[in-house]
Amino acid sequence: MQNGSTKHKQSVAHRVVITGMGLITPLGHNVLDTWAAIKAGQSGTGDFVVLNKGEHEMGTICEIKDFDANEHLGRRDARRRDRFQQIATVAAREAISHSGLEITDENRERIGITMGTGVGGIQTLVEQEHTLLEKGLKRVSPFAITMIMPNGAAGMVAIDYGIHGPSTTITTACAAGCDAIGHAFRTVQRGEMDVMLTGGSESILASVAVAGFERAGATSGKTSNTPQPFDKNRDGLVVGEGSGMLIIESLEHAQARGATIYAELVGYGQTTDAHHITAPAEGGAGAARAIRKALEDANLNPEDVDYISAHGTATPLNDASETAAIKAALGEHAYNVAISSTKSMTGHIMGATGAIETIFCALAIKDQVMPPTINYETPDPDCDLDYVPNEARPAKVNVCLNHAFGFGGHNAVLVIKKFQ
């Protein structure tokens, strides 16, 4: 109270733009290489190298190739970070550098972090459990806890760069990357922070995790073991690993520092199925609500959407359900919009996938090209939309939807728009 009256801070909705991007995926160690491979329709599947093949049913996996953490981080930092934290650090470094953002004493309290991951440091958890059982308690690493905890990546990157704003980790399974960006979007939109480093990171290359997906019936069991989203003969996902990080900031802040703007975030929708712990709601009802909420938030109509980056896991239930959700949310325009699943090339990168695919949306807008769905051979009557089969398509891309749906019934949809 001042002078007998209450002062209210005026609420201003800030426009939020993407000014920096960083990637490390099975297709490349940076944005340039990964995006070139996506446009060329290259597959990231390959032999088991980091993870022992053992008795796993999957014949191929989407690991990051030729990654030496020591080269990127130095031996000391590399040995104190789980693989999901290592690759998050690499992607964050590229995003910050790409944005041209300088983090100083003057602005570090106005910069925050929101990251997503589905699992966290599961490789460290498994390795340290083996160490405990085989060598005893005193051989367990003193860094085990910080390497295992899901919020470790955000905390370590904050330390690396001296970021003093809020640091949050979202763990909504495979929706985590999109949800992290959505929460960061709201933080900037409300004026709580000027800049957010946001995205996701995942590396579940531990036998127990891969076996769990296999036992749940989620993985591809074909001889070729290739993900075939929306194809009639699809039979499951191929596990991938990677990280995608973005710098997003208020338009005023970006313009004041002369930043390059790649796209604008304009909408976010989030719902829960409350139906089944792994299976989507019948008819994609929860996903459809998230799409409608995102479009309403963006003040856009279904007819405004040019391209959808689909969740498209290549599991029978997900792809049919997602197709139904698109029809329910977009109506007749569903048959006019182009849809693709880049998981056909990267594999399913779980909690990071929504962040990686948000970057693909921004690049699709920048280059005016729609990424393909590779391995598409046989149309499915239950999946009867335009999935941009096998080859990238030059086309007008002004408005993109990015879908991410996770075990637990989590649905997250982002709307990315060409900046004007």
Phi, psi and omega in degrees: 000133176226124180055036175078007180226153180266130178265128180253132176285127182292132181273125179235128177271112181274142171288145187236127185236156178264124183236354180205147182217144176219139182221143161218121190216176174297351181256354181170162182264010181201177182295313185302310183291318180296314183293322177299319179293322177298312181296330180276355180070034181277148179265138177265003179290151179191188181287158173291125177234302179290316179264135177291128182299314177050230183260012183298141182288327179294132179274337179227167180211158180253075176275157171286126185276141170053041179266119176245105183298328180299322180294324183277323191243346190087151187299319184297308181292323182299318184286347180259007181231133172298161183301322180294331176283324177300312184286330173298320179297317180296314181292321179296319180300316180294318181298316180294315179297317181298326183282341185073013182285130173256124180263117187231174176299333182285332186240354189296336178280350179255014177239132180232178181226134166226117180243156176238144171205147180277324190233318186093213189274062184290330178296316178296318179304312181294315181298318182287330174296317177296318179299315179300312184288326186267329187238348177104164187300321186288351178265356177292138183294138174293348179260008186303312184297313182290338176279333182276321191295134183301329181277002182297322181297313180297318180296319182291319179293323176300319178293317181306319188249001180065043180274120188255355176286186181297144178234117187228145175238131180256132179232066178259049178054228186283357173268358190298320181297314178293318180296322178299314179294321178299317179291321177296320177303313179296321182298317178286319181302322180279354179083011180288326176226153175275326186221143172229134166269121188214158179154211183205161179211141181205135170212098182257039181281062174233136186304322182295325180289313180296319178298324178297318176294322179295315182292333177282355179077023185266344188263158179287134180245013181291161175300320181282336179050051176246137177290131181235070181303135174068358177281146181302328184264013178300144179218018174142174184271163168246129184293135176232173175221155179164179178213142174227127181231145181231151164258120173240149183204165177294148180303318181300317181293317180298315181291325181295328181260006177070032182286150171283131181254124184264329179189172180239135171273126186233351182200152180211128176232137184221129178219172175230136180291318187051047186236305185203148186292335178235326184276140178290158177298148183302131180073012180064033187300315181294319178296319179298320177297320180295320178297313180296319179296320180295317179293320177297318179299324180277354183059044180236158177258160177308322183294345180281344186280126178263324189213142176239123168274102188282157171295312166041063185281346184079013170273146183305314183290314185300311188292322177292319180294318180294321177300315179297322180295319179297317178296318182294322184277323186258350181064219183296336180294343177304329182277354179255343185270145177271140184227138171213157175244109178284354172296341174297341180249321184268347195075179181267115186259027169049241186292347178264346192297322180295326178288316179300317183284336171296320176296319177299323178296315180298322180286327175298320177293316182299315185264355181054055180214144179256124179296154181272165163257106182275172182066018180271117185235315187238116179299148179246128179303333179277349179232083193246031179256186182269107185257020179046064189292123162070337179224139176299153186232114172297131183191165175293123177229098178252328181227126178240146165254140173239119183260141171213124182233136186233156171309141187102352179086018181281132177233128179224134180226130175250149173245122180244133188229149173299133181284132177227000000 
